[in-house]
């Protein structure tokens, strides 16, 4: 097994790093890590990819996933004055509703 390259130099483990570690193609890693496409990959390969991802400390890049999927699951709230006591309860209510 080869050492992760972290080619971008930022220390993040990428799908390519997991693929090198598991000796599979990056697209196989992508399919194995995605629950909706995991069935396309053999069980042994899925286990190997999952073990490699865990061993390397792989975490999904949520920004990249949002760009690919077209959904960020982020909501923006514009407030005229955050120190106005009227607004914090409104923002808390929005947070509660969005996380429910």
N, C-alpha and C positions, 0 to 999 in steps of 0.2 A: 504494500500500500504506500502510495506516495504522500509526501507532506503537502498540505493545502498551500496553494500558491498565493491566495488573496491578491490576485493580480492588480487590483486597483490600489493596493498599498494602504487601504483604510482599515485593515484588520477584520473586515466582515467576511464571514464564510458564505460563499456563493453556491448556487446549484452546480456550477462547474467543479468547485472543490469537492462537493459531495459525490459527484459523478466520478471524479478521479479516484477518490477513496474507495468507492463501491465497485469500481471497474465497469461502469455502465455509461451510456450516453446521457448528456444533460437532459434531453427530452424524456428519457426514461425516468430520471429523478423527478422531473416536473410531474409526470403522470402518476408516479408512485406516491408523491406527497399530496396530491389532490384527491380527496375522497371521492369525487364524482368521476374520476378517470382511473382510479386505482385498479378497478376490475380488469383493465386492459393489460395489466402486467402480471406475470406469474408470482405466486405467493412467496417463493424463495427470493426472488429479486426484490420484491417489496420489503421483505424482512431485512435484506442486506442494505437496501437504501435507507430504511428507517434507522437501522443500527449505525450506519455511517453518519447520518444527519445528527443523531444524538451524540455520537462520539466526538464529532467536530464542533458541536454547539451551534448548529445551523438554526437560524431564525428567519422566517419569511420577511422580506423587505416589503412592508405594507404600502409604501409609496409606489413602488414598482407595480405591485399587484393592483393598486387603485388605477394607475395609468393604463394597464393592460385591460382591466375589467370595465373601465369607464365609470366606476362607482368608488367614491372615497369614504363613504359612511361618516362624513364630517359635516357638521352644520355650523354656519357662521351666524353670529348675532352682532348687529351693530347697535351700539348704545351711545347716546349723546354725552352721558356722564356716569361713569361706573361708581362714583362716590355718592350719587344720589340714592338715598335709602329705598327708593321705589324699585330700582332695577335688580339688585341682587336676588330677591325672592323670585322674580320672574325668571331669571337665568337658572336658578336652582330648580324651578318647576320644569323648565325646558330640559335640563339635564336628567331629571328623574323620569320624565316621559320618554326621552330618547333611549335611556338605558333599560327601560322596562320591556 
